[in-house]
Amino acid sequence: MKLDKPVTGGPCWAELGTSDLEAAKRFYTRLFGWRPETDPRQEAGGYTVAHLGDAAVAALTPLYQPSQPVAWNVSFAVSDADATAREVTAAGGTVLLGPMDVFDVGRFAVAADPTGAVFQLWQARSFPGAGLFNEPGALGWVELLTREPERAVDFYTTVFGWSIDGSEQYTQWGVGGEDFGGMVTMDDKFPHEVPAHWLPYFAVADVDATAADATQAGGTVLMEPTSVPDGPRIAVLRDPQAAVFGVYRAGDEG
């Protein structure tokens, strides 16, 4: 991700919904050096913000309803959550929750694109999103995995106005002239039951060491550390509660 702060249309936040909040705090603190702070207010429902230094970098939350999967979710910054929600519906997507206010910090909605990938909309008020990008432990890239790439391109370029930098190997998303993510076409190597989804990548100093740490902490390496030709060194990991995320070497974002 070349973005160094939240911008309209770009990813601004990553949020984990987990079945074991305390275990998730321990795992990611070990892996990324996060300092988690749980909102003590009952109405906050255990919402926990992870920090690196003074910067908020991600959130960890309990599962709020039985149907909610254990998963990382990616939020995209919008200037008007209600208007964007209407655009989501008009473009063939589905609004699953909201838009609704979150105290005085912002307004959000949960939506799904026409291929089934879930994402969030964030209209900032007092909280713009992550205060750090690209540094070890912070969000560094977001990737859409889908079985219907052409449909996804039509949807996201319509709703967010993203630019496309495509090749036969990989499609990259951009906003304001800066690439921030990509798209992978899910083929037969992906189990049929795995739905389309957004995958956040966090920057790390050493991909191989992070993968080893994840395993020692009870996680799983789904894709071994790999150096992408003319690209970053990456790995895909799964935490002990089964949430999947990626890591890549800080400084490789271009």
LINLINDA-V769451 format. One record per residue. N is the residue number from 1. RES is the residue in three letters. PHI is phi in whole degrees, 0 to 359 (NA if undefined). Layout:
n: (N & N)
res: (RES & RES)
phi: (PHI & PHI)
This chain:
n: (1 & 2 & 3 & 4 & 5 & 6 & 7 & 8 & 9 & 10 & 11 & 12 & 13 & 14 & 15 & 16 & 17 & 18 & 19 & 20 & 21 & 22 & 23 & 24 & 25 & 26 & 27 & 28 & 29 & 30 & 31 & 32 & 33 & 34 & 35 & 36 & 37 & 38 & 39 & 40 & 41 & 42 & 43 & 44 & 45 & 46 & 47 & 48 & 49 & 50 & 51 & 52 & 53 & 54 & 55 & 56 & 57 & 58 & 59 & 60 & 61 & 62 & 63 & 64 & 65 & 66 & 67 & 68 & 69 & 70 & 71 & 72 & 73 & 74 & 75 & 76 & 77 & 78 & 79 & 80 & 81 & 82 & 83 & 84 & 85 & 86 & 87 & 88 & 89 & 90 & 91 & 92 & 93 & 94 & 95 & 96 & 97 & 98 & 99 & 100 & 101 & 102 & 103 & 104 & 105 & 106 & 107 & 108 & 109 & 110 & 111 & 112 & 113 & 114 & 115 & 116 & 117 & 118 & 119 & 120 & 121 & 122 & 123 & 124 & 125 & 126 & 127 & 128 & 129 & 130 & 131 & 132 & 133 & 134 & 135 & 136 & 137 & 138 & 139 & 140 & 141 & 142 & 143 & 144 & 145 & 146 & 147 & 148 & 149 & 150 & 151 & 152 & 153 & 154 & 155 & 156 & 157 & 158 & 159 & 160 & 161 & 162 & 163 & 164 & 165 & 166 & 167 & 168 & 169 & 170 & 171 & 172 & 173 & 174 & 175 & 176 & 177 & 178 & 179 & 180 & 181 & 182 & 183 & 184 & 185 & 186 & 187 & 188 & 189 & 190 & 191 & 192 & 193 & 194 & 195 & 196 & 197 & 198 & 199 & 200 & 201 & 202 & 203 & 204 & 205 & 206 & 207 & 208 & 209 & 210 & 211 & 212 & 213 & 214 & 215 & 216 & 217 & 218 & 219 & 220 & 221 & 222 & 223 & 224 & 225 & 226 & 227 & 228 & 229 & 230 & 231 & 232 & 233 & 234 & 235 & 236 & 237 & 238 & 239 & 240 & 241 & 242 & 243 & 244 & 245 & 246 & 247 & 248 & 249 & 250 & 251 & 252 & 253 & 254)
res: (MET & LYS & LEU & ASP & LYS & PRO & VAL & THR & GLY & GLY & PRO & CYS & TRP & ALA & GLU & LEU & GLY & THR & SER & ASP & LEU & GLU & ALA & ALA & LYS & ARG & PHE & TYR & THR & ARG & LEU & PHE & GLY & TRP & ARG & PRO & GLU & THR & ASP & PRO & ARG & GLN & GLU & ALA & GLY & GLY & TYR & THR & VAL & ALA & HIS & LEU & GLY & ASP & ALA & ALA & VAL & ALA & ALA & LEU & THR & PRO & LEU & TYR & GLN & PRO & SER & GLN & PRO & VAL & ALA & TRP & ASN & VAL & SER & PHE & ALA & VAL & SER & ASP & ALA & ASP & ALA & THR & ALA & ARG & GLU & VAL & THR & ALA & ALA & GLY & GLY & THR & VAL & LEU & LEU & GLY & PRO & MET & ASP & VAL & PHE & ASP & VAL & GLY & ARG & PHE & ALA & VAL & ALA & ALA & ASP & PRO & THR & GLY & ALA & VAL & PHE & GLN & LEU & TRP & GLN & ALA & ARG & SER & PHE & PRO & GLY & ALA & GLY & LEU & PHE & ASN & GLU & PRO & GLY & ALA & LEU & GLY & TRP & VAL & GLU & LEU & LEU & THR & ARG & GLU & PRO & GLU & ARG & ALA & VAL & ASP & PHE & TYR & THR & THR & VAL & PHE & GLY & TRP & SER & ILE & ASP & GLY & SER & GLU & GLN & TYR & THR & GLN & TRP & GLY & VAL & GLY & GLY & GLU & ASP & PHE & GLY & GLY & MET & VAL & THR & MET & ASP & ASP & LYS & PHE & PRO & HIS & GLU & VAL & PRO & ALA & HIS & TRP & LEU & PRO & TYR & PHE & ALA & VAL & ALA & ASP & VAL & ASP & ALA & THR & ALA & ALA & ASP & ALA & THR & GLN & ALA & GLY & GLY & THR & VAL & LEU & MET & GLU & PRO & THR & SER & VAL & PRO & ASP & GLY & PRO & ARG & ILE & ALA & VAL & LEU & ARG & ASP & PRO & GLN & ALA & ALA & VAL & PHE & GLY & VAL & TYR & ARG & ALA & GLY & ASP & GLU & GLY)
phi: (NA & 271 & 291 & 246 & 199 & 297 & 229 & 302 & 94 & 259 & 292 & 234 & 195 & 232 & 222 & 262 & 261 & 229 & 277 & 215 & 298 & 295 & 294 & 295 & 302 & 295 & 297 & 284 & 296 & 295 & 285 & 245 & 75 & 290 & 246 & 278 & 231 & 269 & 296 & 285 & 294 & 301 & 289 & 280 & 65 & 84 & 301 & 238 & 259 & 267 & 238 & 241 & 62 & 267 & 270 & 285 & 237 & 190 & 229 & 234 & 222 & 293 & 284 & 268 & 209 & 301 & 278 & 286 & 281 & 289 & 190 & 277 & 238 & 250 & 253 & 246 & 285 & 226 & 276 & 212 & 297 & 293 & 295 & 292 & 299 & 294 & 293 & 302 & 295 & 296 & 271 & 101 & 272 & 227 & 269 & 268 & 204 & 82 & 292 & 210 & 279 & 244 & 46 & 252 & 270 & 170 & 230 & 221 & 213 & 248 & 222 & 230 & 283 & 295 & 266 & 104 & 283 & 268 & 210 & 237 & 253 & 228 & 259 & 287 & 241 & 278 & 239 & 281 & 132 & 300 & 265 & 208 & 230 & 73 & 277 & 310 & 94 & 250 & 301 & 232 & 187 & 229 & 225 & 267 & 250 & 211 & 267 & 230 & 297 & 295 & 294 & 295 & 300 & 301 & 293 & 288 & 291 & 287 & 284 & 251 & 71 & 294 & 272 & 237 & 240 & 254 & 218 & 295 & 272 & 199 & 253 & 247 & 265 & 217 & 214 & 60 & 85 & 240 & 284 & 228 & 191 & 211 & 221 & 243 & 276 & 285 & 248 & 291 & 288 & 270 & 305 & 302 & 283 & 281 & 280 & 302 & 198 & 263 & 240 & 279 & 246 & 255 & 289 & 221 & 286 & 215 & 296 & 295 & 294 & 294 & 298 & 294 & 298 & 299 & 296 & 296 & 270 & 100 & 272 & 226 & 267 & 273 & 230 & 301 & 310 & 221 & 264 & 287 & 305 & 59 & 218 & 277 & 267 & 224 & 208 & 242 & 237 & 230 & 282 & 298 & 265 & 92 & 281 & 259 & 206 & 246 & 227 & 210 & 288 & 300 & 99 & 270 & 282 & 89)
